[in-house]
Amino acid sequence: MIGTYPQTRLRRSRAAAWSRALHRETMMTPADLIWPLFVTEGRGVEEPIGTLPGVSRWSLDGIVARAKEAVALGIPCIALFPNTPAGLRSEKGEEALNPDNLICAAIRAVRDACGSDIGVMADVALDPYTSHGQDGLLGADGQVANDATVEMLAAQALVQAEAGAHIIAPSDMMDGRVGAIRTALEGAGHAHVQIMSYAAKYASAFYGPFRDAVGSRGLLKGDKRSYQMDPANAEEALREVALDLAEGADSVMVKPALAYLDIIWRVKERFQVPVFAYQVSGEYALIEAGAAAGVGDRDALLMEKLIAFKRAGCSGVLTYHAPVAARLLAG
Ligand code: PBG
């Protein structure tokens, strides 16, 4: 301990706004935000998502408008997720490899409109494309089959890179997928396409509204606990991160965010690499519901959570609150 009362009074530096600003240890700017967006078919379509108040699916024109809005707000990156039409979902999720699928069309539309004024991140996993809602292919035993899935994910990543994605973000939690994707990208001339791996992704109860947004909630039978992590584990998260880094991940993600601040902190301390947190759909929805129920001021609630992720060691945060937060930060 440095100093004792009354020589030392920590309230001195807290007394005025100018002094609090001077002593602030953690900064947040719009450049710390990644905005996840949901894509749907059609033109001029906006579909509000009931369990995610304030968030909609947009058709391509709306996605392009949101990307331009992000550029204007100083948000450096968007993350795209498709709501694949029901008729295109199948047991093996082949639509994931269609170079003209919804996600590739959205990537191309944003790249055509914005060039590299904004980063475009694409999610690699099969759940928006499978008729069973699992992130991979089912084996004879009904479990998600690792190696066959990895082959497909590498092909999916290539299709997205070819459409113009800057960052490939595998969210499936198969073993060995980062290495397979890196090899596929290098082999096809995409040496500069980044991989942000969902390295420590937990089998969480907070993903519900997202599954509504991509239309997989009603399809999913069972759970994802044979590939997503047990919320009780931390050492295992460090092994996941170590493997993904060794396989060529440029940055790693911890997901969900608020209940896993210790994981963010430990990953940053151990590896000193760029770490991102995904404040997931259920976390977003709880803030909105809490504010609506009178728990507190919505803007204050959401900004307090975002600064906590940065304080824990994050380089940035994926959040559906990105445009709201960017506006608040701009004053
Ligand atoms: C699936 C995927 C999920 C999310 C991102 N990618 C859900 C899941 O694993 O079931 C969750 C995001 C959120 O809840 O906001 N590959």
Residues whose N, C-alpha, C, O or C-beta is under 5 A from the ligand:
A	BS01	PBG	A125 D127 D135 S171 F206 Y207 F210 V280 S281 G282
